[in-house]
Amino acid sequence: MDDARPRSGAHILIDALRIHGVEHVFGVPGESFVSALDAMYDGSSPRFVLFRHEAAAAHAAEAYGKQSGRPGVCYVTRGPGASHAAIGVHTARQDSSPMLLLVGQIVRAHKGREAWQEIDVGQLFGGQAKWAAQIDDPARLPEALHRAFTLAVSGRPGPVVLAIPEDVLDEVVTTPDAPPYERIRTTPSAAALARLHELLAAAERPLIMVGGTGWDDAAYAGLQAFAERTGLPVVASWRRSSLFPNSHPLFAGTASISTDPALAARIRAADVVLAIGTRLDDVTTGGYTLLESPRPKQGLIHVYPDPGELGRVFAPQLAIEAGPCEFIAALDELPRIDGARWSAWAAEAHADYERRSAAPPASGPLDMFAVMQHLRAALPDDAIITTGAGNYTSWSQRFYPYDRFGTQLTPLSGAMGYGIPAALAAKMLHPERVVVAFEGDGDFQMCGNELGTARQAGLPIIVILIDNGVHGAIRVHQERHFPGRPIGTDIVNPDFVAYARAYGAYAESVTATAEFPAALERALAARTPAVLVLRLEWNG
């Protein structure tokens, strides 16, 4: 690429995205960045993917970053567009996902006058983004983009927000390109590994807890090999179940909003907890009760790539600044650890997980446990399951075993409207794989219009929609605290089948367990976006 020639800011920007390996830019067009859109007109990478709403575009960018380990990119216009996209930035922060949000901005001469749709990205995003800034010099765009990508993936991954005024995109300058970004890697020291071995070798009731982002297939395989060498049971943090094969005899379950009481007791009883990649957030730690702050009763070994998170809540016995990939690769250097003395402890942990995964009592003509069993049998083991937020997610999180890396894609932030945009991002990354968005009726109505995006972009995702006419998660809280006084949680739903068909999707309704297998087969064969509406009665 000849970067010595005069170029507009828009072409400098798009050239930079191309250099940094960006294949897709998710967004909703705005007049503040039509020059950047034009710079993508030739059809080569990156490709602009039109979404119906900026929130969905931002969700897709966050999911793309979480799933790939490379920053997902979203481009929105100023004011309203940036405000709509803020939910994706919040999720990227909470979920530690690399993401870049580009915001079209007013011309530089109008800055600070509260011009039409003007937004101060530093004020709006400063508390959530790793860096939020406005770039007023087109010659500095390569520098800014290189910093943005490097920052998004290094340390604790997260979102970066850059505002670019529309006249910056139009200005022509001559400036060199920056090289492709590289993630700044942190590896464990020999002293840390020696101390780790010492603590594990003296343990009686140890366990591993895994979570966070920044993993890859090699780290996934390496963790399994290390667990098998040592016999250590493995607990997944909330919504990170696909970091260890759930059917493996060393899998102990997931620490989540509704953690199995037996697993909670096991975590409290552990004498050593090796936490890899997880921040040990409030949900994973049962509201900071499974481990106590500031000094856990367990010997805590906390492995995390960002020193700002080590000791933030819990004072570890051993803090190791390292990413999960680098740390797990280094475990090959550890001397052998004999795990025979905790073999019964590990076996009991997996037995508790299997008991927790057994069928609950069925009620009504449509048995959701049977649906989940059929899904697991009918879908390939590399199928990707996405969800948003709501009571319905418990079916796919508790009763669907994730036995391959990267097969669960859900928001730690608890964002509704996430499942379908995340599914679209996953299908773009892995067009050869089956992608299923597991949706509730309330959640679906925050993102159902993105079926139009699925159809336009040629992304045949499958949506399994639970239609029970209730915001179930909130209704549960209402019945617990104010029994018999529900308010604001009943939903009058549309005809979801007709709605989906209006977008050109395949759709049908399922009202009985026996109907589901054939309906799923038809959805898989549809070659278009497909929606299966599962009609259930709310039973609390």
C-alpha positions in Angstrom: 0.0 0.0 0.0 1.4 3.4 -1.0 0.7 5.5 2.1 2.9 8.4 0.9 0.1 9.6 -1.5 -2.3 12.3 -0.5 -5.5 10.7 1.0 -8.6 11.9 2.7 -9.1 11.2 6.4 -11.8 8.7 5.4 -9.4 6.7 3.3 -6.7 6.9 5.9 -9.2 5.6 8.5 -10.5 2.7 6.3 -6.9 1.8 5.3 -6.0 1.6 9.0 -8.9 -0.7 9.7 -7.8 -2.9 6.8 -4.2 -3.0 8.1 -5.5 -4.0 11.5 -7.4 -6.9 10.1 -10.9 -5.6 10.3 -13.3 -7.6 8.1 -16.7 -6.2 9.2 -17.9 -2.8 10.4 -21.3 -3.0 12.1 -23.5 0.1 12.2 -26.3 2.3 11.1 -25.3 5.0 8.6 -25.2 8.7 9.5 -24.4 11.9 7.6 -21.4 12.4 9.9 -19.5 9.6 8.3 -20.7 9.3 4.8 -17.1 9.8 3.6 -16.0 6.8 5.5 -18.9 4.8 4.0 -17.8 5.8 0.6 -14.3 4.7 1.3 -15.7 1.2 1.8 -17.7 1.3 -1.5 -15.2 -0.8 -3.5 -16.4 -3.9 -1.6 -13.1 -5.1 -0.3 -12.5 -5.6 3.4 -13.8 -4.1 5.6 -17.5 -4.7 4.7 -20.1 -2.4 6.3 -22.9 -4.5 7.7 -26.2 -2.5 8.1 -28.1 -3.0 11.3 -31.6 -1.7 12.1 -30.6 -0.2 15.5 -27.3 1.1 16.9 -27.7 -0.9 20.1 -27.8 -4.1 18.1 -24.8 -3.0 16.0 -22.9 -2.4 19.2 -23.9 -5.7 20.6 -22.7 -7.4 17.5 -19.4 -5.7 17.6 -18.9 -6.6 21.3 -19.9 -10.2 20.6 -17.5 -10.3 17.6 -14.7 -9.2 19.9 -15.6 -11.6 22.6 -15.8 -14.6 20.2 -12.7 -13.8 18.1 -10.3 -12.0 20.5 -10.0 -9.2 17.9 -11.7 -5.9 18.4 -15.2 -5.8 16.9 -15.8 -2.5 15.2 -19.0 -0.5 15.3 -19.6 2.9 13.5 -22.5 5.2 14.5 -23.4 8.8 14.1 -23.1 11.4 16.8 -25.6 12.2 19.6 -28.5 9.7 19.1 -26.4 7.1 17.5 -23.7 7.2 20.1 -26.3 7.1 22.9 -28.0 4.1 21.4 -24.6 2.3 21.1 -23.7 3.0 24.7 -25.2 -0.4 25.8 -22.6 -2.2 23.7 -19.8 -0.3 25.3 -21.1 -1.1 28.8 -21.3 -4.8 27.9 -17.8 -4.7 26.5 -16.6 -3.2 29.7 -18.4 -5.6 32.0 -17.5 -8.6 29.8 -13.9 -7.5 29.1 -14.4 -7.7 25.4 -12.2 -5.9 22.9 -14.2 -3.4 20.9 -13.8 -0.2 19.0 -16.7 2.2 18.7 -16.3 4.9 16.0 -18.5 7.9 16.4 -19.2 10.4 13.6 -18.9 14.0 15.0 -19.8 17.5 14.1 -17.3 19.7 12.2 -14.4 21.0 14.2 -15.4 24.7 13.9 -18.7 24.0 15.8 -17.1 22.1 18.7 -18.2 23.2 22.2 -21.3 25.2 21.0 -23.8 22.3 21.5 -24.3 22.1 17.8 -26.9 19.8 16.4 -26.4 16.3 17.8 -23.0 17.2 19.3 -21.8 14.7 21.9 -18.7 14.8 24.1 -17.5 11.2 23.9 -15.1 11.7 26.8 -17.9 12.6 29.1 -20.3 10.1 27.8 -18.0 7.1 27.7 -15.1 8.0 29.9 -16.3 5.9 32.8 -16.7 2.8 30.6 -14.1 2.9 27.9 -10.4 2.2 28.3 -9.9 5.3 26.2 -12.5 7.8 24.8 -11.2 10.7 22.6 -11.9 12.9 19.7 -9.3 12.9 16.8 -9.2 16.3 15.2 -6.1 15.9 13.0 -6.5 13.5 10.1 -2.7 13.0 10.0 -3.0 11.4 13.5 -5.6 8.8 12.6 -3.0 6.0 12.0 -1.5 6.8 15.4 -4.9 6.8 17.1 -6.1 3.6 15.5 -2.9 1.8 16.4 -3.3 2.9 20.0 -7.0 2.0 20.0 -6.5 -1.6 18.8 -3.5 -2.2 21.0 -5.3 -0.9 24.1 -8.5 -2.8 23.4 -6.8 -6.2 23.4 -4.0 -5.7 26.0 -4.3 -6.1 29.7 -7.9 -6.5 30.6 -9.6 -6.3 27.2 -12.2 -3.7 26.7 -13.9 -1.0 24.6 -12.3 2.1 23.1 -14.3 5.0 21.7 -13.1 7.4 19.0 -15.0 10.4 17.7 -14.0 11.7 14.3 -15.4 15.0 13.0 -16.9 14.8 9.5 -14.6 17.5 8.1 -11.6 15.4 9.4 -12.8 12.6 7.1 -12.9 15.0 4.2 -9.6 16.7 4.7 -6.7 15.5 2.5 -3.3 15.0 4.0 -0.1 12.9 3.4 0.7 10.7 6.4 2.3 7.2 6.8 0.3 4.2 8.0 1.0 2.5 11.3 1.9 -1.2 11.4 -0.6 -3.8 12.4 -1.3 -3.8 16.2 0.1 -6.5 18.5 -1.3 -7.5 21.8 1.0 -6.7 24.7 1.5 -10.1 26.4 2.3 -10.8 30.0 3.8 -14.1 31.1 4.2 -15.7 34.6 7.6 -15.5 36.2 9.6 -18.5 37.2 9.2 -17.5 40.8 5.4 -17.3 40.5 5.3 -20.7 38.9 7.5 -22.2 41.7 5.1 -20.7 44.4 2.1 -22.0 42.5 3.5 -25.5 42.5 4.3 -25.2 46.2 0.7 -24.1 47.1 -0.9 -26.8 44.9 1.4 -29.5 46.2 0.3 -28.8 49.8 -3.4 -28.6 49.0 -6.1 -31.1 50.1 -9.2 -29.6 48.6 -8.1 -27.5 45.6 -10.1 -26.4 42.6 -9.6 -24.3 39.4 -12.0 -21.5 38.5 -11.9 -20.1 35.0 -13.5 -17.2 33.2 -12.9 -14.0 31.3 -11.8 -13.4 27.8 -8.5 -13.7 25.9 -8.7 -17.5 25.6 -8.0 -19.6 22.5 -8.2 -23.2 21.4 -4.7 -23.9 22.6 -5.5 -22.5 26.1 -8.7 -24.5 26.2 -6.8 -27.7 25.3 -4.0 -26.9 27.7 -6.3 -26.3 30.6 -7.9 -29.7 30.0 -4.5 -31.4 29.8 -3.4 -29.6 33.1 -6.6 -30.6 34.9 -6.1 -34.2 33.8 -2.4 -34.3 34.9 -3.3 -33.0 38.3 -6.9 -34.3 38.8 -8.0 -30.8 39.7 -11.8 -30.1 39.4 -12.7 -27.1 37.3 -15.5 -24.6 38.0 -16.6 -22.2 35.2 -17.5 -18.6 36.2 -20.8 -17.1 35.2 -21.7 -17.5 31.5 -18.2 -18.9 30.7 -19.2 -22.6 30.7 -17.6 -23.3 27.4 -14.1 -22.8 28.8 -14.0 -26.4 29.9 -15.9 -29.4 28.5 -19.0 -29.9 30.6 -19.2 -33.6 30.1 -15.6 -34.1 31.4 -15.4 -36.0 34.7 -13.4 -33.1 36.2 -16.1 -30.4 35.4 -17.6 -29.2 38.7 -20.3 -26.8 37.4 -20.8 -23.1 36.9 -20.8 -20.4 39.5 -23.7 -18.3 38.5 -26.8 -16.3 39.7 -28.3 -19.6 40.8 -25.2 -21.5 41.8 -25.9 -25.1 43.0 -25.8 -25.0 46.8 -23.5 -28.0 46.7 -21.1 -26.2 44.4 -21.2 -23.1 46.6 -20.4 -25.2 49.7 -17.5 -26.8 47.8 -16.0 -23.4 46.8 -16.2 -22.2 50.4 -14.6 -25.5 51.6 -11.7 -25.4 49.1 -8.3 -24.7 50.6 -6.8 -23.5 47.4 -8.6 -21.7 44.5 -6.7 -21.2 41.3 -8.6 -18.5 39.5 -7.6 -18.1 35.8 -8.8 -15.2 33.7 -11.8 -14.3 35.8 -12.2 -11.0 37.7 -14.1 -12.9 40.4 -17.1 -10.7 40.0 -20.1 -10.5 42.3 -22.2 -13.1 40.4 -19.4 -15.7 40.2 -18.6 -15.2 43.9 -22.2 -15.2 45.2 -22.2 -11.5 46.0 -18.7 -11.7 47.3 -19.6 -14.4 49.8 -18.1 -17.6 48.3 -14.7 -15.9 48.7 -14.5 -13.2 51.5 -13.1 -9.8 51.1 -10.5 -8.6 51.7 -8.8 -11.9 52.7 -10.4 -15.1 51.4 -10.3 -18.1 53.7 -9.2 -20.1 50.8 -5.6 -19.8 49.5 -6.4 -17.7 46.4 -4.1 -17.8 43.4 -5.4 -15.1 41.1 -4.1 -15.1 37.5 -5.2 -12.1 35.4 -3.6 -10.0 32.7 -4.2 -6.6 34.3 -2.5 -5.6 37.6 -5.4 -3.2 38.2 -7.7 -6.2 38.9 -5.3 -8.2 41.1 -6.1 -7.4 44.7 -9.0 -5.1 43.7 -11.5 -6.9 45.8 -9.8 -10.0 47.1 -6.2 -10.0 48.4 -4.7 -13.2 46.8 -2.1 -15.4 48.4 -0.4 -15.3 45.1 -1.1 -12.8 42.3 0.1 -13.6 38.8 -0.1 -11.0 36.1 -0.6 -13.1 33.0 -3.1 -13.7 30.3 -4.8 -17.1 30.3 -3.1 -18.3 27.1 0.4 -17.4 28.4 -0.2 -18.8 31.8 -1.6 -22.1 30.7 1.2 -22.6 28.2 3.7 -22.1 31.1 2.0 -24.8 33.2 3.9 -27.4 31.1 7.0 -26.3 33.1 5.5 -27.3 36.4 6.9 -30.4 38.1 4.4 -33.2 38.5 1.6 -32.8 41.1 0.1 -35.9 42.6 -3.6 -35.4 42.8 -4.6 -38.8 44.2 -5.5 -37.4 47.6 -8.2 -35.1 46.1 -9.6 -37.6 43.6 -12.7 -38.3 45.7 -13.2 -34.5 46.1 -13.1 -34.1 42.3 -15.4 -37.1 41.6 -18.0 -35.8 44.1 -17.9 -32.4 42.5 -18.7 -33.8 39.0 -21.4 -36.0 40.5 -23.0 -32.9 42.1 -22.9 -31.2 38.6 -24.6 -34.2 37.0 -27.3 -34.3 39.7 -27.9 -30.6 39.2 -28.3 -31.2 35.4 -30.9 -33.9 35.8 -34.5 -33.3 34.6 -36.7 -31.1 36.6 -40.4 -32.0 36.9 -42.2 -31.4 33.6 -45.3 -29.3 33.4 -47.5 -28.6 30.4 -47.5 -30.1 27.0 -44.1 -28.7 26.0 -41.2 -30.1 28.1 -38.3 -27.7 27.9 -35.8 -30.2 29.4 -36.7 -32.6 26.5 -36.2 -29.8 24.1 -32.7 -29.1 25.5 -31.9 -32.8 25.3 -32.9 -33.0 21.7 -31.0 -29.8 20.8 -27.8 -31.3 22.2 -28.4 -34.5 20.3 -29.3 -32.9 17.0 -26.9 -30.0 16.9 -23.2 -30.5 16.0 -20.9 -30.1 19.0 -19.5 -26.9 17.7 -22.9 -25.2 17.4 -22.8 -21.7 19.0 -25.6 -20.8 21.5 -26.3 -17.1 22.2 -28.7 -15.6 24.7 -29.6 -12.2 26.0 -30.9 -11.8 29.5 -33.9 -13.2 31.3 -35.3 -16.2 33.2 -35.4 -18.2 30.0 -31.6 -18.4 29.8 -31.5 -20.9 32.6 -32.6 -23.6 30.2 -29.6 -23.2 27.9 -27.2 -22.5 30.7 -28.1 -25.3 33.1 -29.3 -28.0 30.8 -27.2 -27.7 27.7 -23.6 -29.1 28.0 -21.0 -27.0 26.3 -18.3 -29.4 25.2 -16.4 -27.3 22.7 -14.5 -24.0 23.1 -16.4 -20.8 22.2 -19.9 -22.4 22.0 -21.5 -20.1 24.6 -21.9 -16.5 23.7 -23.8 -14.5 26.3 -23.5 -11.1 28.1 -22.2 -10.9 31.7 -23.7 -7.4 31.7 -27.2 -8.8 31.7 -28.1 -6.9 28.6 -31.5 -7.7 27.0 -31.5 -7.6 23.2 -28.1 -9.3 22.9 -28.9 -12.7 21.6 -29.8 -12.1 17.9 -27.0 -9.5 17.3 -24.5 -11.8 18.9 -25.7 -14.7 16.7 -25.3 -12.6 13.6 -21.7 -11.7 14.7 -21.0 -15.4 15.4 -22.4 -16.4 12.0 -20.1 -13.9 10.2 -17.1 -15.3 12.1 -18.1 -18.9 11.5 -20.4 -19.2 8.5 -19.9 -23.0 8.4 -21.3 -23.5 12.0 -24.8 -23.7 13.3 -25.7 -20.6 15.4 -28.7 -20.6 17.6 -30.1 -17.5 19.4 -32.0 -18.6 22.5 -34.6 -15.9 23.1 -37.3 -14.9 25.5 -40.3 -12.9 24.3 -39.3 -9.7 26.1 -35.7 -10.0 25.0 -36.7 -10.8 21.4 -38.7 -7.6 21.2 -35.6 -5.5 21.8 -33.8 -7.0 18.8 -36.3 -8.9 16.7 -36.1 -6.4 13.9 -32.5 -7.6 13.3 -34.1 -10.5 11.4 -34.0 -7.9 8.6 -30.2 -7.7 9.1 -30.0 -11.5 9.0 -31.9 -11.7 5.8 -30.1 -8.8 4.1 -26.6 -10.1 5.1 -27.4 -13.7 4.2 -27.0 -15.1 7.7 -29.2 -18.1 8.3 -29.2 -18.1 12.1 -31.9 -20.1 14.1 -33.9 -18.3 16.8 -35.6 -20.4 19.5 -38.1 -18.0 21.0 -39.8 -18.8 24.4 -43.3 -17.1 24.3 -44.9 -17.1 27.7 -46.1 -13.5 27.9 -44.1 -12.5 31.0 -40.8 -10.8 31.9 -40.0 -13.9 33.9 -36.8 -12.8 35.7 -38.5 -9.7 37.2 -41.8 -11.6 37.9 -39.8 -14.0 40.0 -38.4 -11.1 42.1 -41.9 -9.6 42.4 -43.4 -12.9 43.7 -40.5 -13.3 46.1 -40.8 -9.8 47.6 -44.4 -8.7 46.8 -46.4 -12.0 46.3 -49.6 -11.6 44.4 -48.8 -8.1 43.3 -47.3 -8.3 39.8 -47.0 -5.0 37.9 -45.3 -4.2 34.6 -44.2 -7.7 33.8 -47.1 -9.0 31.7 -46.4 -8.7 28.0 -49.0 -8.6 25.2 -47.1 -10.2 22.4 -47.6 -10.1 18.6 -48.0 -13.1 16.4 -44.3 -13.9 16.4 -44.6 -16.4 13.5 -46.2 -13.7 11.3 -43.7 -11.2 12.4 -40.8 -13.4 11.5 -42.3 -14.3 8.1 -42.7 -10.6 7.4 -38.9 -10.4 7.4 -38.6 -13.3 5.1 -37.6 -15.8 7.8 -38.8 -19.4 8.1 -41.1 -19.6 11.1 -43.4 -21.9 12.9 -45.0 -22.4 16.3 -44.3 -25.4 18.6 -46.8 -26.2 21.3 -46.0 -29.8 22.2 -42.8 -31.7 22.9 -43.3 -34.2 20.1 -43.5 -31.4 17.6 -40.0 -30.0 18.3 -37.7 -32.5 16.6 -39.3 -32.1 13.1 -39.6 -28.3 13.5 -35.9 -28.1 14.3 -35.1 -30.2 11.3 -37.1 -27.9 9.1 -35.4 -24.8 10.6 -31.9 -26.3 10.0 -32.8 -27.1 6.4 -34.4 -23.7 5.7 -31.2 -21.9 4.5 -32.7 -18.7 5.7 -33.1 -17.1 9.1 -35.5 -19.4 11.0 -37.6 -18.8 14.1 -39.2 -21.5 16.2 -41.8 -20.0 18.6 -42.1 -22.3 21.7 -45.4 -21.5 23.4 -45.3 -22.0 27.2 -47.6 -21.2 30.1 -45.9 -19.1 32.8 -45.8 -21.2 36.0 -43.3 -19.2 38.0 
